[in-house]
Amino acid sequence: MDRLDARDAGEVFVIPDLYCPSKLLIDASQNPSFLFSELKLDDIDGGLPAVAEQSQPGDSFFSIPDLSFGPADGVSTPSQSIGLRNESIDVEQQEVNVGGELWVLPEEIPVATANYQSWDAFENERFKELHTPYITEAGPSVFDAAFAAKENFLRIGSVDDVVVDAKAYSSSVLALGLGRSSVFFTWDEEKQSFVPAAAKLRMSGYSGESLNGLLATFFDCGNITRDLQAFVEKTYSGSTSPGRIALADAVSTLLATIQSRLSVSASTHQSILQLQSLFHPAHSILTCFQRIVVNVSATRSDESMLSTIFEEIQLLEHRTDSLREILLEILSRVSQPWLEFTGEWLGLQREAGLPLTKEGNGKSFVKVEKREWIDDQGLELQEPDYFLDYDRVPAFIQPEDARAMFEVGRSLRFLRAHHADHPLARADVVASANPPTLQWKFSWQDIVQIEAKALQYEKDLTNALVQFSKGSLATSGATRSKPDSHSSALNFFGKPVEDMQAHVLASINTFNHPFNESTSPDRLSLGLNSYLTAKDRHPSDDGSIFAPPISLVPILSFNPIIGAQARIVNGTCMRMFFKSHKLQEHLSVQRSFHLMGNGVFSSRLSHALFDPELESAERHRGVARSGGIMGLRLGGRDTWPPASSELRLALMGVLTDSYMSSEPLNRSHAGTYLDNTSLPGDLSFAVRDMSQEEIEKCLDPDSVEALDFLRLSYKPPPPLEAVITPMILFKYDQVFKLLLRVIRMLYVVSALFRDATNESSLWRDDSVAHRFRIEAHHFIANVCGYFFDTGIEATWRIFERKLDQVEKRIGMEGDNITLGQNEGLDKLRDYHERVLDKIMFALLLRKRQQPVLKLLEEIFALILQFAKHSRAMTVDIQSKSDAEDEVKEIYVKFQKKVRIFITVCRGLSEKKGYGEKRTRDTRTSGQEGLFDIDDLAEENTVAHLLVRLEMSNYYSRDVGS
């Protein structure tokens, strides 16, 4: 650069000497970095400068030196001795110095090519030392000198930086990465971050800016380590959640592994760059754990925490390094408490600690709440029961699988409560079948093994159930329960003195030895060590490449076990309900009485309520009447509603006689119920709890609501309440109330013909009354036929076929006593409820059908009003002219209401989507197995009612009437 600076600045095309030393460098002779720079070699220092001046004249930059050679007379041969060769070299050098002719040198004389000026060249003769022109490669001393220069040649702004000892600074950086305070870096509580202890500190050979870039990784590692330590301490001190404690334990294992592994590894590294390379995998995994901890901190339950961790792992599914295995191990460890409780709820393992009961608060996805319903007296009752909490189900469990797990555990507790001697209720029998445990499986090989183990468990437990049904298990259990004389023998006391002394001496000798801790590191520690120390960051095998997707792992890992347990429990409980608790008989009772499927009951009840020829059960001057058959005589008495004593007298024996005459099966069991003075479910008549407004409507004997106070009381036995729930009984009651109105209307319109044929009646010659009577009878008869035939009978026939199918399945001979995973008591309960929903839809009892039902009730009210006038004209209470005018007015209203009702029904029959199948719960949609609800779709049956009412379009044509 000095030579370049000396040239004329106007010579723009002159090529500078790129290899000339910088003027900032000190003289080569004073440079301490040149090991042998002060050596003076005679053969080079004496001869080469003159040659160099001759060969490179200053006026020709690209000129080729004259290298022509003269005659080689007097040149020594290679056979000469070493001494002669040296003398020849001296002579030739003198000739060169005198004449300056290089070509006169002999070719055989070797020129010295090695000039050892460094240890590298000393060890390797072919090494050529390069003199770099860059200041960054001239050594740390030159670099530091350039930084310290007041001229600020590099323009970095590090003139005032203090250079500290490299070893001490590296130790501080190591402590920083491990989350510890040191001499140069301290923890700031206010900022919650590490900060430098002093400003403008740097190491020799590094600028402040480049050093800050290198320290960014260590600052992140230190801050994240402190945050994770705070999370662990907070969790251990205040959390009672097993899942969070498991996560804190995993984080603690991570921090301990990083501290132990990186502290040992960093002791052999002195360079900041090497430390940075060492901390790169630690920074990656710490960042991943920090993201998980931050997201988990916003969750409130273990299940939501598991969902968050599972979603985070799904985001990192594409990774092929060992970090994937570490995260999967974290998921397994954190999920372990939840999986253990699920296994206890399913009956796969014994319950640890206090068992879950209805008197507690519930746990995880099983919550215990008060189930409320109204009893026969109208009182609100509460009873604790198990409920499924979908919000406490992890995201990796599908809703239908969660419901299957819940119902399996609920059915299992039914067995334990009512059949304690059953094998499924005995933990020893279940344990003998070697039940599999719920564990995460992330490889295809493990998944195949868990499926095989689940099938084998199902086979072994099914064999145990078959033996129990044959009576052999009870005998073997009794045999096993006998005490063993050998097992009860004393194992220490009662032995000879010599044996006791030997035992004591052996015990003392054992305690004299130091304790040998044989604990081996767990999989998480091994995975962390492998990840932190591996150079290529690749797993040892390629199993993760062909592993199943993370989204399918829960289904593949848990469903085989859940399905096996569900099939066993469902088949067992269904068999108990149908055979031991006579479920089908109790359902038949609902059909016979609540749905009035028993003809004897409908006839007896109708006569007891409406027949005017029966003796009244009403008290006369405080004295109860006695004699023949008594009834309430609705419509033929002055006071209403009747007293409770009248109800008992009028309805006495109606239920019992009807039950005995219904079916041979019931007749065979009737003696038992009569001896106990009760029917199935304590079936009896009761008074419905009503509001004040409803009571006022019942006071009028000619109103449609006159009989709304009467209801049937039925309480299912404790086991059957799982299928016949209070909500189902409420729907039965709503149907019964409507049917009670319908049979009353049918009796009323039938009685109109009796009034017309009475000789004292004034209606025999009234054409309007005849038309009214005929149309009213036609309307009520067809509505009743539609309700009973299409609405109830057709739907219940489907239900009976399904019950027969279930009974056939569970009554099959052989070892197959299981049902499908989705064929448990909960599915039967849902199917039962859907049967009632379909019936209520056909009977216009659904909420969206209330306007249509109200219109139908208005028609009933007009017919009852006409019936009242008919009875009045029979006894000639009022004049015929006034009665005819009033009957005509009622008839016009009747025709108008009927016409509107038919128009509405026609519109409903033509309405698109009315009555189509609707899935109420999308979480449980799909294959239902045995209890498929496709045959219970809400069919649009209004067209059947239209055909019955107006096949000839009578009301559509008669517009002018």
C-alpha positions, 0 to 999 in steps of 0.5 A: 500500500505504501508503494501504491500511495507513492504512485501518481493518483492519476494512473487509474489503470495501474494494478495495485499490489494486492499482496503487499503488507499493510502499513498498519503492520509493524515491521516484519523484523519486529513482528513477534508472530514470525518465529524465525524472522531474525535468521539470516541465511547466507545463500538467500540473503546474499544473492537473491536481492541482486537477482531480484533487482535485475529481474524486475526493472521498475519500468516493466511490470509484466516483463519476463526476466532474462533466464538464459544460461551460459556454458556450464564448464567447471560444474561439479558432478553429483559424484563429488563429495560433500566438501567439494560441493560446498566449495563449488557452491561458494565459488559459484556464488562469488562468480554470481556476485561478481558478474551477476550471471545467474545462468552460469550456476550448475544445474546439478547443485540443488537450491535450498527450498525449505526455510523453516520459520514456523513449527508447521513448516518444520513438521511438514516440508511441503507446508507453505506459510501464507502471509494474509493481508486481512487484519482479522487473520493476523492474530488477536493481538493485531485485531485488539490493537486495531480496536484500541487505536484512537483513530478507530480504523475499523469504525466499530465503536469498540475503542472503549471496550475492556478486554477480559480474560478469555477463560473467565469469560467462557466460564461465565458464558457457560454459567449463563447458558445453564441459568446461573449467575456469574462474574460477568452476568447476573440475574435481574429480578425486576426484568426477569432476565440475565443482564451483563454485570458491566458494560463494554466487555469483550474477549480478545479477538472478538468485537462487542457486536459479534460477541453480543450476537454469539451471546443471544443463544446463551441469554435465551437458554439462561432465561428459559432455564430460569422460567422452567425452574420457576414453573417446577417450583410453583407446581411442586409447592402449590399444585395438586394436579397429578398431570401438572406434577408429572409435567413438572417432573419431566421439566425437572429431568430436562433441566437436571440432564442439561446441567449435568451433561453440558457442564461436563462437555463444556469443560473441554471447550475453550472457544465461545463458538464451540460452546455455542455449537454445544448449546444449539440442541439445548436451545432447541429443546428448551424453546420447545419446552417453554412453548409447552409450559406457556401454553399449559399455564393457560389451561385449568385441568389436566385434560386440557393440558394433555390436549395442548401438549398433544397439539404441540407434538402434532406440530412437530410431527415432521421432525425426524431427530430424537426430539420427536421421541423426547416429546412422545415420552413427555406425552406418555409421562404426563398422560400416565395419571389420566390413563391410570384413572381411565383404567380404574374406571374401566375395571382394568386395574384396581382402584388406588386410594379411595374408590370413586363413589356417588358421595364424592365430587367425581374425578376427571371426565366422570362428574357427580351431580344431582339428578333432579326429577319430580316424584308422584306427589309433585316434589322435586327430588335429587339423587347423586349420579354419574355424568359424563363431562365432555369438557374434561375429555382430552382432545385425542379421545373422540367423543364417541370413545369417551362416551363408550368409556363412561358407559362401560364404567357406569355399567360396571358399577351397576354390577358391583352394586347389584351383583357383587358376586359376578366375576366382573365385579371381582378384581381377582377374577379380572386380574387373573385374565391379565388385562392390558393397561392403557399405554401410548404405542407409537410403533406398528409393532407395539400396536399389533401386540396391544391388539393381540393382547386385548383379544386374548384378554377378551377371550380369557375373561369370556371363558371365566364368565362362561364358567361362572354361568355354569356354576364352576367358578363359584366352586373354584372360588370357594376352593381358593378361598380356603386357608392354606395350612402351609401359607399360614405357618410362622416364617420366623418365630417358632423356629429353632434358636440356631436358625433365628441366630443365623437369620439375625447375623445375616441381617446384620451383615447385610446392613454393614454393607453400603447401600447399593443404588441400582436405579437406572436412568429412565427413557427420558434421561437417556433420550435427552442425553442422546439428543444433547450429545449426538453430532448428527442429531439423527435417531439410531433407527428409522422406526419413526419414519414409518410410524403411524401419524400422531393423530391416529396413535390414540385410536390405535393405542386405546381403542382395542382395549376399550372395545374389548372391555366394552363388549364384555361389559355390555353383553353381561349387563344386557343379559342381567337386565333382560334375564335377572331384572325382567326389563322387557316385562317392565317395558310391556307395562308401559305399553299396556298402561301409559300408552293404553295398549291394553284394551281391557284397561282402556275399556275399564278406565273409560267406563269408570270415568265417563259411564253415567249408568254406574253408581256415583262414588261421590259422598252424599251428606258426608256418607260414602255410598256402597253397593255396585260398581262405582264410577266418577261419571264425568259430565253427569255430576255437579261437583268436579274434580272428585275427591281422592277417596272417590278416585280410589273407589272408582279406580280400584282394581282397574290396574290389577284386573287389566294386568292379569288379563293382558298376557299369559306371562303377566298372569303367571306372575300376577300372584306374586304381585298380588301377594305383595299388593303391588304391580311392577314398579308399584304401578298405581293411579296418582294425582298430577302436581299442577299449577294454579292456572291448570287447577282452574281449568280442571274445575270445569267438567266440560273443559278439555283439561278436566282429567289432566289431574289424573296420572299413572305412578310408576317407579322403576326398580333401582337397576332399571332406572338406567334404561327407564329414566325420569325423562322417559317417564315424563314423556310417557306421562305426556302421552298418557295425558293426551290419550286420556283426552282422546278416549274421553272424546271418543266416549263423548261422540259415541254418546251423542248417538245415544242422546239422539235416539232418546225419545225425550230428546229434541234433536231427532228432527234437527238436521244441523245436530245430525250433521254435527254429530256425524262429522264430530264422530268421524273426526274423533274416530279417525284422529283416535285411529291415527294416534293409536294405530299409526302413532303408537302401534306401528312405532312400538312394533319396531321397538318390540322387534328390536327387544326380541333381537336383543334377547335373542343375541344375549340368549344364544348358546355357546361361549359368545356372550358379548355385544358390540362396543356400541351396544350397551345399556346407554344405546338401549336407553337412547333407542327407548327415548327415540321410540317415545320421540317418534310417538310424540312426533306422530301425536303432535306433542313435540314443541314445534307442533304446539300450534297444531295441537292447540288447534286440535284441542279447540276442536275438542272443546267445541265438541264438548260444548255441543255434547253439553247442549245435547244432554241439556236438550234431553232433559228439556232445560231450555227452549228448542229455538235458542238451543238450535241457534247456539248449536248452529253457531257452534257447528259453524265454528267447528267446521271452520276449525276443522277446515283450518286443521286440515289445511295445516296438516296438508301444509305439513305433509307437503313441507320439505324437511318436515319429519326427516331424520335429524341427528340430535347429537353430532358427537354420537353420530355414526354406526350404532350397531344393534341399536341403529336409529335409522328405523326410528326416523321422524317420518312425516305421517300427517298424510295418513291423518289426512287420508283418514279425515278427508279422503273425498275432499269434503271440507275443501269443497264445502267452502260456503257452509 
